[in-house]
Amino acid sequence: MKTVDTHTHLLSRDVRFDRLFDKIAVRFFARNLGVDPTALKDRPWETYVQAMAEAVRNSTYIEKTCLFGVDSRVDARGRETHRDRTVCAGNSDVIEVAHRYP
């Protein structure tokens, strides 16, 4: 039995690579994911999800991964105070990806 302790975070469905920094960084991010930068810019969530699933499927060492969403920040009363548009993904998105790529 082999165990690799790893996890990954799901991008937000609302992610857009349209800020100046993003327009520069998306090429490097795409290269690390092994995807076309144009596809990542045009369809960021879907491109990322497919690349992540393919990386796990093709891995020699990883058989499974634990996928996490990232919550937004809330105050003491439970009111949302900040939602990062890059990485805030809800449970429904995580469940959808898990069902699509069991």
Short mmCIF file of the C-alpha atoms (twelve columns), coordinates in Angstrom:
data_MODEL
# 
_entry.id   MODEL 
# 
loop_
_atom_site.group_PDB 
_atom_site.id 
_atom_site.type_symbol 
_atom_site.label_atom_id 
_atom_site.label_alt_id 
_atom_site.label_comp_id 
_atom_site.label_asym_id 
_atom_site.label_seq_id 
_atom_site.Cartn_x 
_atom_site.Cartn_y 
_atom_site.Cartn_z 
_atom_site.pdbx_PDB_model_num 
ATOM 1   C CA . MET A 1   0.000   0.000  0.000   1 
ATOM 2   C CA . LYS A 2   1.288   3.437  -0.875  1 
ATOM 3   C CA . THR A 3   0.003   6.692  0.503   1 
ATOM 4   C CA . VAL A 4   0.779   10.117 -0.817  1 
ATOM 5   C CA . ASP A 5   -0.567  12.935 1.324   1 
ATOM 6   C CA . THR A 6   -1.690  15.554 -1.170  1 
ATOM 7   C CA . HIS A 7   -4.617  17.793 -1.812  1 
ATOM 8   C CA . THR A 8   -5.599  20.462 -4.267  1 
ATOM 9   C CA . HIS A 9   -7.982  23.388 -4.299  1 
ATOM 10  C CA . LEU A 10  -10.605 23.905 -6.936  1 
ATOM 11  C CA . LEU A 11  -10.636 27.223 -8.757  1 
ATOM 12  C CA . SER A 12  -13.726 29.383 -8.583  1 
ATOM 13  C CA . ARG A 13  -16.195 29.080 -11.457 1 
ATOM 14  C CA . ASP A 14  -15.963 32.880 -11.626 1 
ATOM 15  C CA . VAL A 15  -12.189 32.987 -12.119 1 
ATOM 16  C CA . ARG A 16  -11.056 35.276 -14.921 1 
ATOM 17  C CA . PHE A 17  -7.506  35.915 -15.969 1 
ATOM 18  C CA . ASP A 18  -8.083  39.508 -17.015 1 
ATOM 19  C CA . ARG A 19  -6.041  41.591 -14.572 1 
ATOM 20  C CA . LEU A 20  -2.621  42.772 -15.785 1 
ATOM 21  C CA . PHE A 21  -0.811  40.319 -13.503 1 
ATOM 22  C CA . ASP A 22  -3.096  37.499 -14.672 1 
ATOM 23  C CA . LYS A 23  -2.409  38.188 -18.336 1 
ATOM 24  C CA . ILE A 24  1.283   37.644 -17.649 1 
ATOM 25  C CA . ALA A 25  0.988   34.823 -15.123 1 
ATOM 26  C CA . VAL A 26  -1.571  32.749 -17.065 1 
ATOM 27  C CA . ARG A 27  1.117   31.607 -19.522 1 
ATOM 28  C CA . PHE A 28  3.247   30.188 -16.701 1 
ATOM 29  C CA . PHE A 29  0.223   28.695 -14.927 1 
ATOM 30  C CA . ALA A 30  -0.874  27.054 -18.199 1 
ATOM 31  C CA . ARG A 31  2.600   25.651 -18.813 1 
ATOM 32  C CA . ASN A 32  2.674   24.108 -15.331 1 
ATOM 33  C CA . LEU A 33  -0.767  22.577 -15.933 1 
ATOM 34  C CA . GLY A 34  0.257   21.339 -19.385 1 
ATOM 35  C CA . VAL A 35  -2.560  23.223 -21.124 1 
ATOM 36  C CA . ASP A 36  -2.880  25.799 -23.855 1 
ATOM 37  C CA . PRO A 37  -2.728  29.343 -22.374 1 
ATOM 38  C CA . THR A 38  -5.545  30.504 -24.666 1 
ATOM 39  C CA . ALA A 39  -7.828  27.698 -23.454 1 
ATOM 40  C CA . LEU A 40  -7.009  28.545 -19.849 1 
ATOM 41  C CA . LYS A 41  -7.771  32.217 -20.448 1 
ATOM 42  C CA . ASP A 42  -10.979 31.565 -22.427 1 
ATOM 43  C CA . ARG A 43  -12.381 28.687 -20.338 1 
ATOM 44  C CA . PRO A 44  -10.416 28.825 -17.075 1 
ATOM 45  C CA . TRP A 45  -12.557 26.668 -14.781 1 
ATOM 46  C CA . GLU A 46  -13.228 23.875 -17.261 1 
ATOM 47  C CA . THR A 47  -9.637  23.827 -18.538 1 
ATOM 48  C CA . TYR A 48  -8.264  23.668 -14.989 1 
ATOM 49  C CA . VAL A 49  -10.660 20.900 -13.901 1 
ATOM 50  C CA . GLN A 50  -9.869  18.749 -16.941 1 
ATOM 51  C CA . ALA A 51  -6.103  19.269 -16.535 1 
ATOM 52  C CA . MET A 52  -6.252  18.405 -12.845 1 
ATOM 53  C CA . ALA A 53  -8.256  15.232 -13.474 1 
ATOM 54  C CA . GLU A 54  -5.943  14.176 -16.287 1 
ATOM 55  C CA . ALA A 55  -2.858  14.756 -14.133 1 
ATOM 56  C CA . VAL A 56  -4.216  12.461 -11.417 1 
ATOM 57  C CA . ARG A 57  -5.360  9.860  -13.971 1 
ATOM 58  C CA . ASN A 58  -1.931  9.802  -15.655 1 
ATOM 59  C CA . SER A 59  0.137   9.871  -12.476 1 
ATOM 60  C CA . THR A 60  2.389   6.956  -11.705 1 
ATOM 61  C CA . TYR A 61  2.257   7.613  -7.982  1 
ATOM 62  C CA . ILE A 62  -1.081  9.203  -7.160  1 
ATOM 63  C CA . GLU A 63  -4.180  7.055  -7.288  1 
ATOM 64  C CA . LYS A 64  -6.540  9.434  -5.514  1 
ATOM 65  C CA . THR A 65  -6.551  13.021 -4.393  1 
ATOM 66  C CA . CYS A 66  -8.557  15.004 -1.913  1 
ATOM 67  C CA . LEU A 67  -10.203 18.025 -3.483  1 
ATOM 68  C CA . PHE A 68  -11.106 21.081 -1.418  1 
ATOM 69  C CA . GLY A 69  -13.157 24.156 -2.067  1 
ATOM 70  C CA . VAL A 70  -12.074 27.424 -0.491  1 
ATOM 71  C CA . ASP A 71  -14.624 29.353 1.510   1 
ATOM 72  C CA . SER A 72  -15.058 33.078 1.460   1 
ATOM 73  C CA . ARG A 73  -14.295 35.084 4.595   1 
ATOM 74  C CA . VAL A 74  -17.151 35.723 6.946   1 
ATOM 75  C CA . ASP A 75  -17.516 37.864 10.038  1 
ATOM 76  C CA . ALA A 76  -18.637 36.707 13.491  1 
ATOM 77  C CA . ARG A 77  -22.273 36.911 12.366  1 
ATOM 78  C CA . GLY A 78  -21.688 34.732 9.310   1 
ATOM 79  C CA . ARG A 79  -21.897 37.561 6.776   1 
ATOM 80  C CA . GLU A 80  -19.565 37.281 3.825   1 
ATOM 81  C CA . THR A 81  -16.830 39.914 3.975   1 
ATOM 82  C CA . HIS A 82  -14.559 38.796 1.134   1 
ATOM 83  C CA . ARG A 83  -14.728 36.293 -1.718  1 
ATOM 84  C CA . ASP A 84  -11.501 35.654 -3.621  1 
ATOM 85  C CA . ARG A 85  -12.511 35.478 -7.266  1 
ATOM 86  C CA . THR A 86  -9.686  33.081 -8.091  1 
ATOM 87  C CA . VAL A 87  -10.092 30.285 -5.577  1 
ATOM 88  C CA . CYS A 88  -13.447 30.513 -3.795  1 
ATOM 89  C CA . ALA A 89  -15.284 27.375 -4.864  1 
ATOM 90  C CA . GLY A 90  -18.315 26.028 -3.115  1 
ATOM 91  C CA . ASN A 91  -19.204 22.530 -2.015  1 
ATOM 92  C CA . SER A 92  -21.534 22.060 -4.988  1 
ATOM 93  C CA . ASP A 93  -18.615 22.641 -7.384  1 
ATOM 94  C CA . VAL A 94  -16.426 20.184 -5.481  1 
ATOM 95  C CA . ILE A 95  -19.198 17.560 -5.523  1 
ATOM 96  C CA . GLU A 96  -19.801 18.087 -9.252  1 
ATOM 97  C CA . VAL A 97  -16.116 17.543 -10.055 1 
ATOM 98  C CA . ALA A 98  -15.936 14.503 -7.782  1 
ATOM 99  C CA . HIS A 99  -18.917 12.938 -9.557  1 
ATOM 100 C CA . ARG A 100 -17.534 13.733 -12.992 1 
ATOM 101 C CA . TYR A 101 -14.071 12.383 -12.163 1 
ATOM 102 C CA . PRO A 102 -14.534 9.707  -9.483  1 
# 
